[in-house]
Amino acid sequence: MVDIIELNRRSVRATVDLVATIKPGDLDLQTPCDGWAVRDLLAHQIVQNHGFAFAASGERSGLDMWEPRPVGDDPVEEYAASARAVMAAFAQEGVLDRRFYLPEIRDGGPFPAKLAIRFHFVDCVVHDWDFAKALGVPANVDEDLAEAALPVAAQVPDTPETRGAGRAFVTGVAVADDAPVLDRVVALLGRSPAWSPS
């Protein structure tokens, strides 16, 4: 049986380790997320971690809670703090019996906890790849994490109504069936595995 909380914890820890290598001069580097520099991706992930941590309480939140704010003087520690918050929230006893309200997704929920945590998990895996591409280093994603993320990514609707500018993901990209698993994950969610800064 897949332990989604443990998979998510490992994916979050992996991004923390990668983010820890970010230097101030890296913050304006381009990422595969169209229009986002590293600082914007950090701001996005920080607010997502805090938002999911709150959602794990089973309480409703407004969209304002999910609005990214500019990173401060120590974005690496801001990210690490948000990661600690979401890992602690998901580790709470009884969390899998709760429903998560996620106002950015579909009708806002409530979503079963395991499904909501899968959303967070695949986001971490893909954004780990985004950070790595921006920094010019290998992604910090173990093979089994990529394997677990693949069916989740495959279930994300890919229609003109659900993908595009201003949405969580853009239209998927075609890759070979025998491409590395992580390449297939990111391609399903609109990234070219061959991406490099322009």
GROMACS elastic network, one bead per residue, 0.5 to 0.9 nm:
[ bonds ]
;  ai    aj funct       b0    kb
    2     5     6  0.88368   500
    2     6     6  0.86628   500
    2     7     6  0.81080   500
    2   148     6  0.86537   500
    3     6     6  0.54553   500
    3     7     6  0.63080   500
    3     8     6  0.86391   500
    4     8     6  0.59182   500
    4     9     6  0.84031   500
    4   114     6  0.68515   500
    4   117     6  0.69601   500
    4   118     6  0.68179   500
    4   121     6  0.80023   500
    5     8     6  0.51113   500
    5     9     6  0.60581   500
    5    10     6  0.86558   500
    5    87     6  0.84051   500
    5    90     6  0.66222   500
    5    91     6  0.72269   500
    5   114     6  0.81693   500
    5   117     6  0.71436   500
    5   118     6  0.86889   500
    5   121     6  0.87274   500
    6    10     6  0.61852   500
    6    11     6  0.85700   500
    6    91     6  0.89358   500
    7    10     6  0.52467   500
    7    11     6  0.62430   500
    7    12     6  0.86852   500
    7   121     6  0.73159   500
    7   144     6  0.89650   500
    7   145     6  0.67344   500
    7   148     6  0.81568   500
    8    11     6  0.50154   500
    8    12     6  0.60931   500
    8    13     6  0.85080   500
    8    87     6  0.81023   500
    8    90     6  0.89001   500
    8   117     6  0.72089   500
    8   118     6  0.76016   500
    8   120     6  0.73494   500
    8   122     6  0.83684   500
    8   124     6  0.79375   500
    8   125     6  0.89189   500
    8   145     6  0.87119   500
    9    12     6  0.51686   500
    9    13     6  0.61110   500
    9    14     6  0.85659   500
    9    83     6  0.89462   500
    9    86     6  0.87785   500
    9    87     6  0.60166   500
    9    90     6  0.85149   500
    9    91     6  0.89330   500
    9   121     6  0.83253   500
   10    13     6  0.50332   500
   10    14     6  0.60821   500
   10    15     6  0.87116   500
   10   145     6  0.82007   500
   11    14     6  0.50654   500
   11    15     6  0.64151   500
   11    16     6  0.87339   500
   11   121     6  0.66229   500
   11   122     6  0.85865   500
   11   124     6  0.60389   500
   11   125     6  0.61178   500
   11   128     6  0.82704   500
   11   140     6  0.86810   500
   11   141     6  0.71363   500
   11   142     6  0.85683   500
   11   145     6  0.71833   500
   12    15     6  0.52168   500
   12    16     6  0.62526   500
   12    17     6  0.87619   500
   12    83     6  0.64194   500
   12    84     6  0.88386   500
   12    86     6  0.87343   500
   12    87     6  0.77139   500
   12   121     6  0.77896   500
   12   124     6  0.62562   500
   12   125     6  0.81889   500
   12   128     6  0.88478   500
   13    17     6  0.62750   500
   13    18     6  0.87016   500
   13    80     6  0.89053   500
   13    83     6  0.76472   500
   13    84     6  0.89952   500
   13    87     6  0.89801   500
   14    17     6  0.52191   500
   14    18     6  0.63463   500
   14    19     6  0.86405   500
   14   124     6  0.87159   500
   14   125     6  0.86381   500
   14   128     6  0.75655   500
   14   140     6  0.58122   500
   14   141     6  0.67327   500
   14   142     6  0.87080   500
   15    19     6  0.58913   500
   15    20     6  0.83497   500
   15    83     6  0.88345   500
   15   124     6  0.70156   500
   15   125     6  0.79913   500
   15   127     6  0.80093   500
   15   128     6  0.54500   500
   15   131     6  0.84061   500
   15   140     6  0.70398   500
   15   141     6  0.84594   500
   16    19     6  0.50931   500
   16    20     6  0.60119   500
   16    21     6  0.89904   500
   16    76     6  0.82004   500
   16    79     6  0.71921   500
   16    80     6  0.59506   500
   16    83     6  0.72196   500
   17    20     6  0.51689   500
   17    21     6  0.71326   500
   17    80     6  0.89748   500
   17   140     6  0.80893   500
   18    21     6  0.56425   500
   18    22     6  0.74544   500
   18   128     6  0.74434   500
   18   131     6  0.76500   500
   18   132     6  0.74668   500
   18   139     6  0.82166   500
   18   140     6  0.66809   500
   19    22     6  0.53752   500
   19    23     6  0.89961   500
   19    42     6  0.84772   500
   19    75     6  0.89728   500
   19    76     6  0.62288   500
   19    79     6  0.76755   500
   19    80     6  0.83283   500
   19   128     6  0.85900   500
   19   131     6  0.75893   500
   19   132     6  0.89957   500
   20    23     6  0.82830   500
   20    76     6  0.58191   500
   20    77     6  0.81517   500
   20    79     6  0.88535   500
   20    80     6  0.82299   500
   21    76     6  0.84110   500
   22    25     6  0.81083   500
   22    26     6  0.60606   500
   22    27     6  0.74981   500
   22    38     6  0.88730   500
   22    75     6  0.89680   500
   22    76     6  0.71610   500
   22   135     6  0.78774   500
   23    26     6  0.53100   500
   23    27     6  0.71660   500
   23    76     6  0.86606   500
   24    27     6  0.56753   500
   24    28     6  0.85076   500
   24    74     6  0.88641   500
   24    75     6  0.89057   500
   25    28     6  0.69682   500
   25    29     6  0.80553   500
   26    29     6  0.53900   500
   26    30     6  0.89942   500
   26    37     6  0.88525   500
   26    38     6  0.68959   500
   26    39     6  0.82899   500
   26   134     6  0.84599   500
   26   135     6  0.72756   500
   27    30     6  0.86064   500
   27    37     6  0.66024   500
   27    40     6  0.82928   500
   27    42     6  0.88038   500
   28    36     6  0.87284   500
   28    37     6  0.51265   500
   28    38     6  0.58013   500
   28    39     6  0.63637   500
   28    40     6  0.86309   500
   29    36     6  0.86746   500
   29    37     6  0.52779   500
   29    38     6  0.56267   500
   29    39     6  0.81914   500
   29   134     6  0.61862   500
   29   135     6  0.75374   500
   29   197     6  0.82719   500
   30    33     6  0.81341   500
   30    34     6  0.84533   500
   30    35     6  0.77324   500
   30    36     6  0.64433   500
   30    38     6  0.64117   500
   30   134     6  0.58994   500
   30   135     6  0.88737   500
   30   196     6  0.89616   500
   30   197     6  0.61064   500
   30   198     6  0.81404   500
   31    34     6  0.71288   500
   31    35     6  0.78680   500
   31    36     6  0.59826   500
   31    37     6  0.54543   500
   31    38     6  0.61495   500
   31    41     6  0.78632   500
   31   130     6  0.60071   500
   31   131     6  0.67753   500
   31   132     6  0.88270   500
   31   133     6  0.68508   500
   31   135     6  0.84655   500
   31   196     6  0.84628   500
   31   197     6  0.71692   500
   32    35     6  0.84096   500
   32    36     6  0.77099   500
   32    37     6  0.87194   500
   32   129     6  0.89077   500
   32   130     6  0.57244   500
   32   131     6  0.83732   500
   32   133     6  0.72573   500
   32   134     6  0.71654   500
   32   191     6  0.69246   500
   32   192     6  0.84065   500
   32   195     6  0.68115   500
   32   196     6  0.77016   500
   32   197     6  0.77730   500
   33    36     6  0.54682   500
   33    37     6  0.79248   500
   33    41     6  0.78148   500
   33   127     6  0.88771   500
   33   130     6  0.72094   500
   33   169     6  0.88822   500
   33   191     6  0.81943   500
   34    37     6  0.85941   500
   34   165     6  0.86447   500
   35    40     6  0.87723   500
   36    39     6  0.76603   500
   36    40     6  0.53304   500
   36    41     6  0.62921   500
   37    40     6  0.52689   500
   37    41     6  0.64501   500
   37    42     6  0.87168   500
   37   134     6  0.83134   500
   38    41     6  0.51268   500
   38    42     6  0.61473   500
   38    43     6  0.86298   500
   38   130     6  0.88504   500
   38   131     6  0.69796   500
   38   134     6  0.71432   500
   38   135     6  0.86878   500
   39    42     6  0.50839   500
   39    43     6  0.62153   500
   39    44     6  0.86698   500
   39    70     6  0.77085   500
   39    71     6  0.67076   500
   39    75     6  0.79740   500
   40    43     6  0.50202   500
   40    44     6  0.61560   500
   40    45     6  0.86504   500
   40    68     6  0.81806   500
   40    69     6  0.87871   500
   40    70     6  0.73978   500
   40    71     6  0.79715   500
   41    45     6  0.61532   500
   41    46     6  0.85030   500
   41   127     6  0.79330   500
   41   130     6  0.85026   500
   41   131     6  0.79482   500
   42    45     6  0.51870   500
   42    46     6  0.60065   500
   42    47     6  0.86325   500
   42    70     6  0.88859   500
   42    71     6  0.73265   500
   42    75     6  0.73100   500
   42    76     6  0.84262   500
   42    78     6  0.88389   500
   42    79     6  0.69134   500
   42   131     6  0.88972   500
   43    46     6  0.51859   500
   43    47     6  0.63139   500
   43    48     6  0.85706   500
   43    68     6  0.54354   500
   43    69     6  0.60226   500
   43    70     6  0.60316   500
   43    71     6  0.57313   500
   43    75     6  0.82719   500
   43    79     6  0.82290   500
   44    47     6  0.54735   500
   44    48     6  0.61474   500
   44    49     6  0.86787   500
   44    66     6  0.85350   500
   44    67     6  0.80529   500
   44    68     6  0.53726   500
   44    69     6  0.79931   500
   45    49     6  0.60338   500
   45    50     6  0.85947   500
   45    68     6  0.83660   500
   45    79     6  0.75052   500
   45    82     6  0.83543   500
   45    83     6  0.89665   500
   45   123     6  0.87293   500
   45   124     6  0.81483   500
   45   127     6  0.81811   500
   46    49     6  0.52587   500
   46    50     6  0.63752   500
   46    51     6  0.85379   500
   46    68     6  0.77103   500
   46    69     6  0.88336   500
   46    71     6  0.87541   500
   46    78     6  0.71007   500
   46    79     6  0.54530   500
   46    80     6  0.85559   500
   46    81     6  0.84593   500
   46    82     6  0.55470   500
   46    83     6  0.76223   500
   47    50     6  0.51274   500
   47    51     6  0.58528   500
   47    52     6  0.84791   500
   47    65     6  0.76445   500
   47    66     6  0.57744   500
   47    67     6  0.69008   500
   47    68     6  0.56034   500
   47    69     6  0.76441   500
   47    82     6  0.76748   500
   48    52     6  0.59893   500
   48    53     6  0.83320   500
   48    66     6  0.65092   500
   48    67     6  0.88082   500
   48    68     6  0.82646   500
   48    82     6  0.84952   500
   48   120     6  0.81474   500
   49    52     6  0.53024   500
   49    53     6  0.60582   500
   49    54     6  0.86815   500
   49    79     6  0.85599   500
   49    82     6  0.54652   500
   49    83     6  0.61219   500
   49    84     6  0.87703   500
   49    85     6  0.72078   500
   49    86     6  0.54378   500
   49    87     6  0.86931   500
   49   120     6  0.81399   500
   50    54     6  0.62501   500
   50    55     6  0.85894   500
   50    65     6  0.84926   500
   50    66     6  0.82339   500
   50    82     6  0.57104   500
   50    83     6  0.79974   500
   50    85     6  0.66188   500
   50    86     6  0.63185   500
   51    54     6  0.51999   500
   51    55     6  0.61428   500
   51    56     6  0.87147   500
   51    61     6  0.82174   500
   51    65     6  0.65556   500
   51    66     6  0.59501   500
   51    86     6  0.83500   500
   51   102     6  0.81226   500
   52    56     6  0.61514   500
   52    57     6  0.89923   500
   52    86     6  0.64502   500
   52    89     6  0.82604   500
   52    90     6  0.86767   500
   52   100     6  0.81635   500
   52   101     6  0.88390   500
   52   102     6  0.77252   500
   52   116     6  0.83653   500
   52   117     6  0.82475   500
   52   120     6  0.75320   500
   53    56     6  0.53090   500
   53    57     6  0.73591   500
   53    82     6  0.85121   500
   53    85     6  0.61353   500
   53    87     6  0.77219   500
   53    88     6  0.78749   500
   53    89     6  0.51757   500
   53    90     6  0.70678   500
   54    57     6  0.55989   500
   54    58     6  0.76950   500
   54    59     6  0.72674   500
   54    60     6  0.85047   500
   54    61     6  0.78958   500
   54    85     6  0.89795   500
   54    86     6  0.81648   500
   54    89     6  0.76214   500
   54   100     6  0.88889   500
   55    58     6  0.54886   500
   55    59     6  0.60556   500
   55    60     6  0.69447   500
   55    61     6  0.73940   500
   55    89     6  0.88118   500
   55    99     6  0.81154   500
   55   100     6  0.51176   500
   55   101     6  0.57377   500
   55   102     6  0.68316   500
   56    59     6  0.76728   500
   56    86     6  0.84243   500
   56    89     6  0.60593   500
   56    90     6  0.64528   500
   56    92     6  0.86053   500
   56    95     6  0.64979   500
   56    96     6  0.87777   500
   56    98     6  0.72177   500
   56    99     6  0.75824   500
   56   100     6  0.59595   500
   56   101     6  0.84103   500
   56   113     6  0.76629   500
   56   116     6  0.89546   500
   56   117     6  0.89936   500
   57    60     6  0.87032   500
   57    89     6  0.76331   500
   57    95     6  0.76623   500
   57    98     6  0.75396   500
   57    99     6  0.83926   500
   57   100     6  0.76401   500
   58    95     6  0.85393   500
   58    98     6  0.57642   500
   58    99     6  0.54285   500
   58   100     6  0.53218   500
   58   101     6  0.68093   500
   58   110     6  0.85484   500
   59    99     6  0.84778   500
   59   100     6  0.74365   500
   59   101     6  0.68776   500
   60   100     6  0.79305   500
   60   101     6  0.54746   500
   60   102     6  0.79047   500
   60   103     6  0.83326   500
   60   110     6  0.88054   500
   61    64     6  0.80821   500
   61    65     6  0.66185   500
   61    66     6  0.85431   500
   61   101     6  0.70169   500
   61   102     6  0.75842   500
   61   103     6  0.71123   500
   62    65     6  0.58174   500
   62    66     6  0.75639   500
   62   102     6  0.87959   500
   62   103     6  0.66188   500
   63    66     6  0.52827   500
   63    67     6  0.66516   500
   63   102     6  0.87101   500
   63   103     6  0.59673   500
   63   104     6  0.69108   500
   64    67     6  0.52089   500
   64    68     6  0.87957   500
   65    68     6  0.83540   500
   66   103     6  0.83082   500
   66   104     6  0.78119   500
   68    71     6  0.87562   500
   69    72     6  0.89799   500
   71    74     6  0.75975   500
   71    75     6  0.55585   500
   71    78     6  0.76798   500
   72    75     6  0.57578   500
   72    78     6  0.77962   500
   73    76     6  0.89458   500
   73    78     6  0.89956   500
   74    77     6  0.56041   500
   74    78     6  0.63189   500
   74    79     6  0.87790   500
   75    79     6  0.59954   500
   75    80     6  0.84678   500
   76    79     6  0.51758   500
   76    80     6  0.62289   500
   76    81     6  0.86808   500
   77    81     6  0.59937   500
   77    82     6  0.84922   500
   78    81     6  0.51920   500
   78    82     6  0.62784   500
   78    83     6  0.86388   500
   79    82     6  0.51480   500
   79    83     6  0.61590   500
   79    84     6  0.86740   500
   80    83     6  0.50033   500
   80    84     6  0.62142   500
   80    85     6  0.86536   500
   81    84     6  0.50947   500
   81    85     6  0.62457   500
   81    86     6  0.88368   500
   82    85     6  0.50243   500
   82    86     6  0.63593   500
   82    87     6  0.86569   500
   83    86     6  0.53285   500
   83    87     6  0.61297   500
   83    88     6  0.84946   500
   84    87     6  0.52420   500
   84    88     6  0.60319   500
   84    89     6  0.85018   500
   85    88     6  0.52677   500
   85    89     6  0.61202   500
   85    90     6  0.86882   500
   86    90     6  0.61126   500
   86    91     6  0.84902   500
   87    90     6  0.52566   500
   87    91     6  0.61386   500
   87    92     6  0.89090   500
   88    91     6  0.50635   500
   88    92     6  0.65238   500
   89    92     6  0.55300   500
   89    95     6  0.79091   500
   90    93     6  0.84468   500
   90    95     6  0.63150   500
   90    96     6  0.83093   500
   90   117     6  0.80421   500
   91    94     6  0.86598   500
   91    95     6  0.71841   500
   92    95     6  0.56182   500
   92    96     6  0.88511   500
   93    96     6  0.80993   500
   94    97     6  0.54501   500
   94    98     6  0.71261   500
   95    98     6  0.54346   500
   95    99     6  0.84484   500
   95   113     6  0.70003   500
   96    99     6  0.79749   500
   96   112     6  0.77053   500
   96   113     6  0.50950   500
   96   114     6  0.63557   500
   97   112     6  0.78462   500
   97   113     6  0.67907   500
   97   114     6  0.89424   500
   98   111     6  0.86798   500
   98   112     6  0.68632   500
   98   113     6  0.58463   500
   99   109     6  0.79799   500
   99   110     6  0.53894   500
   99   111     6  0.53276   500
   99   113     6  0.54467   500
   99   116     6  0.83752   500
  100   108     6  0.86951   500
  100   109     6  0.66809   500
  100   110     6  0.51626   500
  100   111     6  0.50514   500
  100   112     6  0.64264   500
  100   113     6  0.59633   500
  100   116     6  0.64844   500
  100   117     6  0.89818   500
  101   105     6  0.88601   500
  101   108     6  0.56686   500
  101   111     6  0.64318   500
  101   116     6  0.86923   500
  102   105     6  0.57246   500
  102   106     6  0.83940   500
  102   107     6  0.83049   500
  102   109     6  0.59675   500
  102   110     6  0.71995   500
  102   111     6  0.76987   500
  102   116     6  0.80770   500
  103   106     6  0.75944   500
  103   107     6  0.69300   500
  103   109     6  0.71727   500
  104   107     6  0.79219   500
  104   108     6  0.61882   500
  104   168     6  0.88523   500
  105   108     6  0.53005   500
  105   109     6  0.74925   500
  105   168     6  0.88866   500
  106   109     6  0.73426   500
  106   162     6  0.89973   500
  107   110     6  0.84094   500
  108   111     6  0.80039   500
  109   112     6  0.84852   500
  110   113     6  0.89151   500
  111   114     6  0.82993   500
  111   115     6  0.65351   500
  111   116     6  0.60019   500
  112   115     6  0.54428   500
  112   116     6  0.62858   500
  112   117     6  0.87251   500
  113   116     6  0.50671   500
  113   117     6  0.60498   500
  113   118     6  0.84952   500
  114   117     6  0.52009   500
  114   118     6  0.61940   500
  114   119     6  0.88064   500
  115   118     6  0.50098   500
  115   119     6  0.64392   500
  115   120     6  0.89217   500
  116   119     6  0.50964   500
  116   120     6  0.65887   500
  116   121     6  0.87058   500
  117   120     6  0.50464   500
  117   121     6  0.60451   500
  117   122     6  0.87229   500
  118   122     6  0.61529   500
  118   123     6  0.84244   500
  118   149     6  0.81598   500
  118   152     6  0.69767   500
  119   122     6  0.55516   500
  119   123     6  0.62642   500
  119   124     6  0.87925   500
  119   152     6  0.77301   500
  119   153     6  0.88965   500
  120   123     6  0.51091   500
  120   124     6  0.62568   500
  120   125     6  0.87861   500
  121   124     6  0.52162   500
  121   125     6  0.63648   500
  121   126     6  0.87741   500
  121   149     6  0.73933   500
  121   152     6  0.89524   500
  122   125     6  0.50754   500
  122   126     6  0.61505   500
  122   127     6  0.84624   500
  122   146     6  0.87317   500
  122   148     6  0.86467   500
  122   149     6  0.54557   500
  122   150     6  0.83173   500
  122   152     6  0.67889   500
  122   153     6  0.67962   500
  122   185     6  0.87196   500
  123   126     6  0.52994   500
  123   127     6  0.59903   500
  123   128     6  0.83999   500
  124   127     6  0.51873   500
  124   128     6  0.59165   500
  124   129     6  0.86510   500
  125   128     6  0.52040   500
  125   129     6  0.66340   500
  125   130     6  0.89047   500
  125   139     6  0.89742   500
  125   140     6  0.86522   500
  125   141     6  0.66907   500
  125   145     6  0.75676   500
  125   146     6  0.71940   500
  125   149     6  0.72699   500
  125   182     6  0.85782   500
  125   185     6  0.87526   500
  125   186     6  0.87570   500
  126   129     6  0.51849   500
  126   130     6  0.63647   500
  126   131     6  0.88664   500
  126   149     6  0.88103   500
  126   182     6  0.83364   500
  126   185     6  0.74679   500
  126   186     6  0.60070   500
  126   189     6  0.81725   500
  127   131     6  0.60831   500
  127   132     6  0.83724   500
  128   131     6  0.52384   500
  128   132     6  0.61664   500
  128   133     6  0.86512   500
  128   139     6  0.62008   500
  128   140     6  0.65697   500
  128   141     6  0.72267   500
  129   132     6  0.50227   500
  129   133     6  0.60906   500
  129   134     6  0.85844   500
  129   138     6  0.79127   500
  129   140     6  0.73867   500
  129   141     6  0.77509   500
  129   182     6  0.83346   500
  129   186     6  0.78818   500
  130   133     6  0.52407   500
  130   134     6  0.62586   500
  130   135     6  0.86694   500
  130   139     6  0.81288   500
  130   186     6  0.89978   500
  130   191     6  0.89522   500
  131   134     6  0.51451   500
  131   135     6  0.61515   500
  131   136     6  0.84840   500
  131   137     6  0.85772   500
  131   139     6  0.77871   500
  132   135     6  0.50938   500
  132   136     6  0.58623   500
  132   137     6  0.50597   500
  132   138     6  0.57709   500
  132   140     6  0.74938   500
  133   136     6  0.50405   500
  133   137     6  0.63440   500
  133   138     6  0.73810   500
  133   139     6  0.73962   500
  133   195     6  0.75457   500
  133   196     6  0.69223   500
  133   197     6  0.82578   500
  134   137     6  0.79561   500
  134   196     6  0.77358   500
  134   197     6  0.71493   500
  135   138     6  0.87690   500
  136   196     6  0.85409   500
  137   140     6  0.87358   500
  138   141     6  0.87102   500
  139   142     6  0.87154   500
  139   182     6  0.89805   500
  141   144     6  0.83161   500
  141   145     6  0.63622   500
  141   146     6  0.66223   500
  141   182     6  0.80553   500
  142   145     6  0.53204   500
  142   146     6  0.65148   500
  142   147     6  0.87999   500
  143   146     6  0.51165   500
  143   147     6  0.61637   500
  143   148     6  0.86520   500
  143   181     6  0.75254   500
  143   182     6  0.77391   500
  144   148     6  0.61077   500
  144   149     6  0.85218   500
  145   148     6  0.50832   500
  145   149     6  0.61191   500
  145   150     6  0.87052   500
  145   182     6  0.88316   500
  146   149     6  0.50009   500
  146   150     6  0.62002   500
  146   181     6  0.60311   500
  146   182     6  0.52625   500
  146   183     6  0.89701   500
  146   184     6  0.89922   500
  146   185     6  0.71197   500
  147   150     6  0.53749   500
  147   151     6  0.77494   500
  147   181     6  0.63202   500
  147   182     6  0.76413   500
  147   185     6  0.85247   500
  148   151     6  0.66286   500
  148   152     6  0.73615   500
  149   152     6  0.52228   500
  149   153     6  0.61231   500
  149   154     6  0.86123   500
  149   182     6  0.83716   500
  149   185     6  0.67958   500
  150   153     6  0.52012   500
  150   154     6  0.61652   500
  150   155     6  0.88500   500
  150   181     6  0.72087   500
  150   182     6  0.77266   500
  150   184     6  0.72320   500
  150   185     6  0.51750   500
  150   186     6  0.88239   500
  150   188     6  0.84653   500
  151   155     6  0.64150   500
  151   185     6  0.84453   500
  152   155     6  0.53362   500
  152   156     6  0.69374   500
  152   185     6  0.87343   500
  153   156     6  0.54671   500
  153   157     6  0.89151   500
  153   185     6  0.60546   500
  153   186     6  0.80823   500
  153   188     6  0.62103   500
  153   189     6  0.66315   500
  154   157     6  0.79467   500
  154   158     6  0.89927   500
  154   185     6  0.77537   500
  154   188     6  0.64136   500
  154   189     6  0.83566   500
  155   158     6  0.86771   500
  156   162     6  0.89004   500
  156   188     6  0.83474   500
  156   189     6  0.78914   500
  157   161     6  0.89991   500
  157   162     6  0.64565   500
  157   163     6  0.79131   500
  158   161     6  0.81336   500
  158   162     6  0.61936   500
  158   163     6  0.60621   500
  158   169     6  0.86615   500
  158   170     6  0.81474   500
  158   171     6  0.62147   500
  158   172     6  0.68824   500
  158   188     6  0.84849   500
  158   189     6  0.84199   500
  159   162     6  0.52801   500
  159   163     6  0.59647   500
  159   164     6  0.88959   500
  159   171     6  0.74703   500
  160   163     6  0.55185   500
  160   164     6  0.69738   500
  160   171     6  0.78783   500
  161   164     6  0.80648   500
  162   167     6  0.71156   500
  162   168     6  0.84319   500
  162   169     6  0.80107   500
  162   170     6  0.83676   500
  162   171     6  0.87934   500
  163   166     6  0.84250   500
  163   167     6  0.58406   500
  163   168     6  0.71501   500
  163   169     6  0.54439   500
  163   171     6  0.56046   500
  163   172     6  0.86670   500
  163   190     6  0.88022   500
  164   167     6  0.55342   500
  164   168     6  0.78739   500
  164   169     6  0.63468   500
  164   171     6  0.63987   500
  165   168     6  0.83432   500
  165   169     6  0.79814   500
  165   170     6  0.67831   500
  166   169     6  0.83019   500
  166   170     6  0.88044   500
  167   170     6  0.70502   500
  168   189     6  0.89526   500
  169   172     6  0.82651   500
  169   189     6  0.58085   500
  169   190     6  0.61863   500
  169   191     6  0.88521   500
  170   189     6  0.66324   500
  170   191     6  0.79700   500
  171   187     6  0.88853   500
  171   188     6  0.78849   500
  171   189     6  0.69012   500
  171   191     6  0.84904   500
  172   186     6  0.83777   500
  172   187     6  0.56170   500
  172   189     6  0.52499   500
  172   191     6  0.70144   500
  172   192     6  0.87013   500
  173   184     6  0.88193   500
  173   186     6  0.84385   500
  173   188     6  0.61287   500
  173   189     6  0.75697   500
  173   190     6  0.54097   500
  173   191     6  0.63867   500
  173   192     6  0.62531   500
  173   193     6  0.88726   500
  174   184     6  0.84898   500
  174   187     6  0.66117   500
  174   188     6  0.77652   500
  174   192     6  0.83188   500
  175   178     6  0.83440   500
  175   179     6  0.66319   500
  175   183     6  0.77873   500
  175   184     6  0.66071   500
  175   187     6  0.68261   500
  175   188     6  0.88001   500
  175   192     6  0.83546   500
  175   193     6  0.83169   500
  176   179     6  0.51679   500
  176   180     6  0.88677   500
  176   184     6  0.81003   500
  177   180     6  0.86262   500
  177   184     6  0.79169   500
  178   181     6  0.81219   500
  178   184     6  0.87710   500
  179   182     6  0.82894   500
  179   183     6  0.63107   500
  179   184     6  0.64053   500
  180   183     6  0.52693   500
  180   184     6  0.64655   500
  180   185     6  0.88890   500
  181   184     6  0.51099   500
  181   185     6  0.63203   500
  181   186     6  0.88772   500
  182   186     6  0.62696   500
  182   187     6  0.84501   500
  182   193     6  0.86271   500
  183   186     6  0.53727   500
  183   187     6  0.60157   500
  183   188     6  0.85998   500
  183   191     6  0.85540   500
  183   192     6  0.79540   500
  183   193     6  0.53819   500
  183   194     6  0.88875   500
  184   187     6  0.50684   500
  184   188     6  0.61480   500
  184   189     6  0.87623   500
  184   193     6  0.80879   500
  185   188     6  0.53409   500
  185   189     6  0.67018   500
  185   191     6  0.88344   500
  186   189     6  0.51173   500
  186   190     6  0.64599   500
  186   191     6  0.52901   500
  186   192     6  0.72611   500
  186   193     6  0.69713   500
  187   190     6  0.51122   500
  187   192     6  0.57069   500
  187   193     6  0.66038   500
  188   191     6  0.73690   500
  191   194     6  0.85236   500
  191   195     6  0.74157   500
  192   195     6  0.53075   500
  193   196     6  0.88586   500
  195   198     6  0.88628   500
